[in-house]
Amino acid sequence: MERTIAATLFAAVMATATAGAATAQTAEPAAKSGATAGEAAGPARAERMQKWSNRLNKRFEADDKNRDGALDRAEVEARLNKAFDRRDKNRDGRRPALTGS
């Protein structure tokens, strides 16, 4: 079970990190305004992306306790345990399934 939880958290961390790169490479359609792809994105979007990147970097730096530039299993598990504990309201070691309603 711990391995599954750790693997899930690791996948989420990696998805978050790669989503930023994928989003940064995605250009909004420029044909609507006649502008180039870079101009269509505009400075406001670039600013939002920079803020998001800064937050992600700060989170990574906070989780990288030994400052080696990588997240190891213990660092990922610590992050997962902290997140789980915040959601385990009655402290029984279980969290109910999320519902769609």
Secondary structure, DSSP 8 states (H G I E B T S, - for coil): -HHHHHHHHHHHHHHHHHHHHHHHH----STTTT--HHHHHHHHHHHHHHHHHHHHHHHHHHH-TT-SSS--HHHHHHHHHHHHHHH-TT-SS--------
